[in-house]
Amino acid sequence: MTAAGQTILESRHLRLVAVTAAASSMLVVAAIRLHAENGSPGPFAQSCGVPAGALPQFPLAQYPVKLPPVSLLGARNDLPVSHAPGVSWGQLPAGRKWGSTASITIAPDGRLWVVDRCGVSGAGGTTCGGVNANVNPIFQFDTSGKMLKSFGAGMFASPHKLSVDQQGNLWLADNGGHQVFKLNQDGKILMTLGKKGIAGTGMDEFDAPTDVAIAPDGSIFVGDGHTGGGLANGNARIMKFNKDGKFVQTWGKKGMGPGEFDLVHTLAFDSRGRLFVGDRQNNRLQIFDQNGKFIAQWFQFGRPSGMYIDKNDVIYVADSESRDGRTNTIPALPTTGYGYNLGAQRGIRIGSARDGSVKSFIPDPCPYPYPAASSIAEGVTADSDGNVYGADFLGDVRKFMKK
């Protein structure tokens, strides 16, 4: 065959691969949409991150790729699937659709709290400013998805994650405004940490804080920060304050060693009071005591965007970003660097915070290879019946019923 003929054949094959991938994606998207009628999904919720009309272009002869049973860092892809496919959940007011969200959490009273970026697709910056300053980003629901209350308009720049302490107080990390807020359940601000709009390295400053965890004695632990994942800039530390907001200590720096971090994204305590840290860009969980002493690191739960540990130490870890060097063509990302976690399937891994065993899996419904930088749940929680709830960066909240 001539060189010209070979080029034409390869071009036709490439188009076929692209069309096949797109068709596969559309079939999955159609399947997802069958479950979307009960919630308030945003315009990108069912897209798997692919803009309308776009065809993912994957290299000739490299796709499809079959994922291995276990990723290179030890995240299992062959676990039993424990939950039904996700159903869009959370009835918002008429005309309001979910924006990007990284947060859903269950309170001690069994009600759920969700934060989005004021209906906007995006992260950081001022998603809740300007024309969106009158849009509420904080919502309370019952487990059926009925909205009970909403508030927060004009109070935050770009909310990231919200947690609820044992007294029912809300703790919000505003990574766009570089602050942490304590609120009551009516939205009244009870405490503020950090300097509004100022990113810094001081003991009274944050640089895009991501999450807050409250210890049984009321000590406040803040993950700081979101800036510079995979890069040399930005904070990479845990900040500890006493129950009154007085600085106690900090630990961590940019790096890959024990006690070092690259994009602290999610925090949780287990029943023994150990602090679990989702060290996202390093594709691991790190475990510490409350004085910052390193205990262990776990890679088997994948790349942690969100985490929840229940009273029985069942741990739920949401992996919304794992990719290999050939994926994420929309937008184009380098073959290594951000999100690189070779061979790990996206989804929610469920296991034990006591011994690190991983028992089951909720797989990402989007087809591999993932064309977009993020899909499925970035925030995760579960109710007393074991049903799982995921908050998606693409603009949806889904409920996964336990089988």
C-alpha positions in Angstrom: 0.0 0.0 0.0 1.3 3.5 -0.8 2.0 6.0 1.9 -1.0 8.1 0.7 -3.2 5.1 0.8 -2.0 4.2 4.3 -2.7 7.8 5.5 -6.3 7.7 4.1 -6.9 4.4 5.7 -5.6 5.6 9.1 -7.6 8.8 8.8 -10.8 6.8 8.2 -10.0 4.4 11.0 -9.4 7.4 13.4 -12.7 8.9 12.5 -14.4 5.5 13.1 -12.7 5.2 16.5 -13.9 8.8 17.4 -17.4 8.1 16.2 -17.5 4.8 18.0 -16.3 6.4 21.2 -18.9 9.2 20.8 -21.7 6.6 20.1 -20.7 4.7 23.2 -20.7 7.9 25.2 -24.1 8.8 23.9 -25.5 5.4 24.9 -24.2 5.8 28.4 -25.5 9.4 28.6 -28.9 8.2 27.4 -28.9 5.5 30.1 -28.0 8.2 32.7 -30.8 10.5 31.5 -33.4 7.8 32.2 -32.7 8.4 35.9 -32.6 12.2 35.8 -36.3 13.1 36.1 -36.4 13.3 39.8 -33.6 15.8 40.5 -32.4 19.2 39.3 -29.4 18.4 37.1 -27.5 21.2 35.4 -26.9 21.5 31.7 -23.6 19.5 31.8 -24.7 16.9 34.3 -25.3 14.1 31.7 -22.6 15.0 29.3 -19.7 13.2 30.9 -17.9 16.4 30.3 -18.1 16.3 26.5 -19.4 19.6 25.0 -22.4 19.2 22.7 -21.2 18.2 19.2 -17.6 17.4 20.2 -16.0 14.1 19.3 -13.2 12.8 21.5 -10.1 12.1 19.4 -8.2 9.2 20.8 -4.8 8.0 19.4 -5.0 5.3 16.7 -4.5 1.7 17.9 -4.4 2.7 21.6 -8.1 2.6 22.3 -10.2 1.1 23.7 -8.0 0.3 26.7 -9.0 -2.4 29.1 -8.3 -1.4 32.6 -6.4 -3.8 34.8 -7.9 -5.4 37.9 -5.7 -3.3 40.0 -4.1 0.1 39.2 -0.4 0.7 39.4 -0.9 2.2 42.9 -3.2 -0.5 44.1 -6.7 0.8 43.6 -9.0 -2.2 42.7 -11.2 -2.0 39.6 -12.7 -5.5 40.0 -14.7 -5.0 43.2 -18.3 -6.0 43.6 -20.8 -3.3 42.6 -22.8 -2.7 45.8 -25.3 0.0 44.6 -27.8 0.6 41.8 -27.0 3.3 39.2 -27.3 6.8 40.5 -30.6 8.7 40.2 -30.6 12.5 40.0 -31.7 13.8 43.4 -32.5 17.1 45.2 -35.5 19.1 44.2 -34.4 22.7 43.8 -36.8 25.7 43.5 -38.4 26.2 40.1 -35.9 27.4 37.5 -32.9 26.6 39.7 -30.4 23.8 38.5 -27.4 22.4 40.2 -24.1 24.2 39.5 -20.7 22.6 40.2 -20.5 21.0 43.6 -17.9 19.2 45.6 -19.9 18.8 48.8 -22.7 16.7 50.3 -22.8 15.7 53.9 -25.2 14.1 56.3 -25.9 15.7 59.7 -26.4 14.0 63.0 -30.1 14.4 62.6 -30.1 12.4 59.3 -30.7 15.4 57.1 -28.4 16.2 54.2 -26.6 19.5 53.3 -25.4 20.3 49.8 -23.3 23.3 48.6 -23.0 24.3 45.0 -21.3 27.3 43.3 -24.5 29.3 43.0 -25.7 27.4 39.9 -22.4 28.1 38.1 -20.1 25.6 36.4 -16.6 26.2 37.7 -14.4 26.3 40.8 -12.6 28.9 42.8 -12.7 32.6 41.8 -16.0 34.3 42.4 -18.7 31.9 41.1 -21.1 33.4 43.7 -20.3 37.0 43.0 -21.7 39.5 40.5 -25.0 38.5 38.9 -25.0 35.4 41.1 -24.8 37.3 44.4 -28.5 36.8 45.1 -28.3 33.0 44.5 -28.4 30.7 47.5 -25.5 28.1 47.5 -26.4 26.1 50.7 -29.3 23.6 50.8 -30.8 21.3 53.4 -32.8 18.2 52.3 -34.4 15.1 53.7 -33.3 11.7 52.3 -36.2 11.8 49.7 -34.6 14.9 48.1 -37.2 17.3 49.4 -35.6 20.7 50.0 -36.2 22.0 53.6 -34.3 25.3 53.5 -31.7 27.3 51.6 -29.6 30.3 52.3 -26.2 31.9 51.8 -26.7 34.4 49.0 -24.1 37.1 48.9 -22.1 35.6 51.8 -19.3 33.6 49.9 -17.1 33.9 46.9 -17.0 30.3 45.8 -18.0 27.6 48.4 -16.1 24.3 48.3 -17.0 21.8 51.0 -19.3 21.9 54.0 -19.3 19.8 57.1 -21.6 19.5 60.1 -20.3 19.0 63.7 -22.0 17.0 66.4 -23.9 20.1 67.7 -25.4 20.7 64.2 -23.2 23.7 63.3 -22.2 24.1 59.7 -18.5 24.6 58.7 -17.9 26.0 55.2 -14.6 26.3 53.4 -14.8 29.1 50.9 -11.9 28.5 48.6 -12.7 31.5 46.4 -12.7 33.9 49.4 -9.9 32.2 51.3 -12.0 31.9 54.5 -13.7 29.3 56.7 -17.1 30.0 58.3 -19.0 28.5 61.2 -22.8 29.0 60.8 -25.9 27.9 62.6 -28.6 26.0 60.6 -30.3 29.3 59.8 -27.2 30.7 58.1 -26.1 33.0 60.9 -22.3 33.4 60.9 -20.9 32.3 64.3 -17.2 32.4 63.5 -14.9 33.4 60.7 -11.3 32.3 60.1 -8.9 33.7 57.5 -8.8 37.1 55.7 -11.5 37.9 53.2 -10.1 37.8 49.6 -6.5 37.5 50.8 -4.5 34.3 50.0 -1.5 33.9 52.3 0.9 31.6 54.2 0.4 33.2 57.7 -1.1 31.4 60.7 -4.2 33.6 60.3 -4.5 33.1 56.5 -5.5 30.4 54.0 -4.9 29.9 50.3 -8.1 28.4 48.9 -9.1 26.2 51.9 -10.9 23.1 50.8 -12.6 21.3 53.8 -13.1 21.5 57.6 -13.3 18.6 60.1 -14.3 19.1 63.8 -12.8 16.8 66.4 -14.9 15.5 69.3 -13.3 18.2 71.6 -14.3 20.9 69.2 -10.8 21.4 67.7 -11.0 22.7 64.1 -8.9 21.2 61.3 -8.7 22.9 58.0 -7.4 21.6 54.7 -5.3 24.3 53.0 -5.4 24.6 50.0 -6.6 24.1 46.5 -4.2 26.4 44.7 -1.4 24.8 42.7 -2.3 21.1 42.4 0.7 19.4 40.7 2.6 22.7 40.8 5.1 24.3 43.1 2.9 27.1 44.3 0.1 27.2 46.8 -0.2 26.0 50.4 -0.1 22.3 51.3 -0.9 21.9 54.9 -3.3 21.1 57.7 -4.2 24.0 60.0 -5.4 23.3 63.6 -7.3 25.7 65.8 -9.0 25.3 69.2 -12.8 25.4 69.5 -12.6 29.2 69.9 -10.7 29.7 66.6 -7.3 30.3 68.2 -4.4 28.9 66.1 -2.8 25.8 67.6 -0.4 24.3 65.0 0.1 23.5 61.4 1.9 20.7 59.5 2.7 19.7 55.9 4.4 21.1 52.9 4.5 20.5 49.1 5.9 17.0 48.5 5.2 13.3 48.2 6.7 12.0 51.4 4.7 11.0 54.6 3.2 14.1 56.1 3.7 16.1 52.8 0.8 17.1 50.6 -0.2 18.1 47.1 -3.8 19.5 47.1 -5.4 18.6 50.4 -9.0 18.1 49.2 -11.1 16.3 51.8 -10.9 15.6 55.6 -12.7 13.2 57.9 -12.3 11.6 61.4 -12.8 7.9 62.2 -14.2 6.6 65.4 -10.8 6.6 67.0 -10.3 10.3 66.4 -7.7 9.8 63.6 -7.7 12.4 60.9 -8.0 11.1 57.4 -6.7 13.5 54.7 -7.5 13.2 51.0 -4.1 14.1 49.5 -5.6 14.2 46.0 -2.7 15.1 43.7 -0.6 12.4 45.4 -3.5 9.9 44.8 -3.7 8.7 48.4 -5.2 9.0 51.8 -2.9 9.9 54.7 -3.8 9.2 58.3 -2.6 11.3 61.3 -3.3 11.6 65.0 -4.6 15.0 66.1 -1.2 16.4 66.8 -0.1 15.8 63.2 1.8 12.5 63.8 1.8 10.4 60.6 0.2 7.0 61.0 -0.3 5.5 57.5 -0.9 6.2 53.8 -3.4 4.3 51.6 -3.4 4.2 47.9 -6.1 1.5 47.5 -9.1 3.9 47.5 -8.0 5.8 44.4 -7.6 9.5 43.9 -9.7 11.1 46.7 -11.9 14.1 45.8 -14.4 13.4 48.6 -14.6 11.2 51.7 -17.1 10.1 54.3 -16.6 7.8 57.4 -19.7 6.7 59.2 -20.0 5.7 62.9 -19.1 2.1 62.1 -15.9 3.2 60.3 -17.2 2.4 56.9 -15.3 4.7 54.6 -16.6 6.0 51.3 -14.0 7.6 48.9 -15.0 9.4 45.7 -12.5 9.3 42.8 -13.7 11.8 40.2 -10.5 12.6 38.4 -8.2 9.5 37.9 -6.8 9.5 34.4 -3.9 8.0 32.4 -1.6 9.9 30.1 -3.8 9.4 27.0 -7.1 10.7 28.3 -8.7 14.1 29.1 -8.8 15.5 25.6 -11.6 18.0 26.6 -9.9 20.1 27.8 -6.5 18.9 26.7 -4.2 18.0 29.6 -0.6 17.0 29.5 0.2 13.3 29.4 1.4 13.4 33.0 0.9 15.9 35.8 -2.6 16.8 37.1 -4.9 13.9 37.7 -2.4 11.3 36.6 -3.2 8.0 38.3 -2.5 5.2 35.8 -5.0 2.4 35.6 -7.5 3.5 38.2 -11.2 3.6 37.3 -13.2 6.5 38.6 -16.0 5.9 41.0 -16.8 5.5 44.7 -14.8 2.9 46.7 -16.3 1.6 49.9 -14.3 -0.2 52.6 -13.1 -0.1 56.2 -11.3 2.8 57.9 -10.1 0.3 60.6 -7.9 -1.9 58.4 -7.9 -0.2 54.9 -9.7 -3.1 53.2 -11.8 -2.1 50.2 -15.1 -4.1 49.9 -17.2 -2.7 47.0 -17.4 -0.1 44.3 -19.8 2.3 42.6 -18.3 2.7 39.1 -18.4 6.0 37.1 -21.1 5.5 34.4 -19.1 7.6 31.9 -17.2 5.4 29.4 -13.4 4.9 29.8 -11.3 6.6 28.5 -12.7 9.7 30.3 -12.6 12.7 27.9 -13.0 15.3 30.7 -11.0 16.3 33.7 -13.8 15.4 36.2 -16.9 13.2 36.3 -19.1 11.4 38.8 -19.0 12.4 42.5 -16.5 14.9 43.9 -18.4 14.9 47.3 -19.8 11.8 48.9 -21.9 10.8 52.0 -24.2 7.9 53.0 -27.4 7.6 55.1 -28.2 5.1 57.9 -29.6 2.6 55.3 -26.3 2.6 53.4 -27.6 4.5 50.4 -24.9 6.7 48.9 -25.2 10.3 47.7 -22.7 11.9 45.3 -22.2 15.6 44.5 -20.8 16.1 40.9 -18.5 18.9 39.7 -20.5 18.6 36.4 -23.6 19.9 38.2 -25.7 17.2 39.7 -26.4 15.3 43.0 -27.1 11.6 42.6 -28.5 9.0 45.0 -27.2 5.4 44.7 -29.6 2.9 46.4 -27.9 0.0 48.2 -28.7 -3.3 46.5 
